[in-house]
Amino acid sequence: MRSFYHYMMRYRGNRTDDEEKQLAEWMFGDHSFPKQAKTYDEISRYLEWNAPFPSALSAFDRLYEMYKMEED
């Protein structure tokens, strides 16, 4: 199973500036982001303290569900 970070890199460079792209670009630029993490709790805890924009946590919840469906 690949990491959530690896999954999110598909959204980098999108032409539309949506929440998916914003979160992916932020994750790429944040050198402290837990890039090998696969669990919801680990990533969610990090985002709770370091959310890059107001709707980042809701975007993460939605994207993590998609990640789990693809990776399981």
Secondary structure, DSSP 8 states (H G I E B T S, - for coil): ---HHHHHGGGTT-SS--HHHHHHHHHHH-TTS-TT---HHHHHHHHHHH-SSTTHHHHHHHHHHHHHHHH-
